[in-house]
Amino acid sequence: MKSIFLIVTIILLMGCYHPSISTDSFIPPANVRKVVVTLIDSLGAFTMYIPERYDTSFAWIHYSDTKSCDKIKCRFQPKILPINMENGWFWRVPLDSVDCLTIIYSPHFMVQTVDTTWVSSVGKSFQEKMKVRGTETDIILDTLYKIYDRPFAVSATSRYIPQLHRQCYKLTAVTSVRMMDITFEFELITEKKDTIGTDFMKKEMDLLQTIKFTKEPW
């Protein structure tokens, strides 16, 4: 699906990156492909690997009730799933058809203090937010991670919804680019809790480590 907005350019390439070993010796996991995503204006671009099953990509602006809360979203998912573009301050999640990666950031350049300290604070406040929300959520991972030259606040959660008989997995990584925050969010919803979900978390965590931006961090 092609977006009407010139928000991102997605290019399939051959190549490889990894934060802990040389690119000459790194062998990409099976069933993945490399993409390049170009962000708006001066934010540059980044490369990463995504699952081959994510054969469809699209981008849009998620407008909210206030301009400061608007978000650009770029989503990768299997083409067999329905296209879902959230909009407004409230939307319904298709709980029987979620398997995707969404890249999220603001379309508006505003004065912000989004730097290394801010990224660290995201990680510190994650568990507190879970407690306030009062949801029955298992926190699988909550840590700060350095990928190449950039800090990431990484969290992973698993939540079962008994009324819907659905298991929800989410892996989120937050960093900053030119003093603006950007979020990478992998999400999977399945009918039961099994190895599919745990394997999903492990594999997507490996893919997070292939993110490499083309410009200086700040």
GIDA-V148992 format. One record per backbone hydrogen bond with DSSP energy under -0.5 kcal/mol. NH is the residue of the N-H (numbers start at 1). CO is the residue of the C=O. If there is no record, write none. Layout:
nh & co
NH & CO
NH & CO
This chain:
nh & co
7 & 5
11 & 9
11 & 36
13 & 34
19 & 209
25 & 22
26 & 22
28 & 26
32 & 29
33 & 50
34 & 13
35 & 48
36 & 11
37 & 46
38 & 9
38 & 36
39 & 37
39 & 44
43 & 40
44 & 41
46 & 37
47 & 212
48 & 35
49 & 207
50 & 33
52 & 31
54 & 51
55 & 53
56 & 77
58 & 75
60 & 73
62 & 60
62 & 71
63 & 61
69 & 66
70 & 67
71 & 62
72 & 105
73 & 60
74 & 103
75 & 58
76 & 101
77 & 56
78 & 99
81 & 78
84 & 82
86 & 84
88 & 63
95 & 93
97 & 94
99 & 97
100 & 187
101 & 76
102 & 185
103 & 74
104 & 102
104 & 183
105 & 72
106 & 181
110 & 108
112 & 110
114 & 179
115 & 113
119 & 115
120 & 116
121 & 117
122 & 118
123 & 119
124 & 120
125 & 121
126 & 122
126 & 123
127 & 123
129 & 125
130 & 126
131 & 127
132 & 128
133 & 129
134 & 130
135 & 130
137 & 135
138 & 158
139 & 137
140 & 138
140 & 156
141 & 156
143 & 154
145 & 152
147 & 145
147 & 150
148 & 146
150 & 147
152 & 145
153 & 174
154 & 143
154 & 152
155 & 172
156 & 141
157 & 170
158 & 138
159 & 168
160 & 136
161 & 166
162 & 160
164 & 161
165 & 161
166 & 161
167 & 190
168 & 159
169 & 188
170 & 157
171 & 186
172 & 155
173 & 184
174 & 153
175 & 182
177 & 180
178 & 217
180 & 177
182 & 175
183 & 104
184 & 173
185 & 102
185 & 183
186 & 171
186 & 184
187 & 100
188 & 169
189 & 98
190 & 167
194 & 192
197 & 194
198 & 194
199 & 195
200 & 196
201 & 197
202 & 198
203 & 199
204 & 200
205 & 201
206 & 202
207 & 203
208 & 204
209 & 205
210 & 207
211 & 208
212 & 47
214 & 45
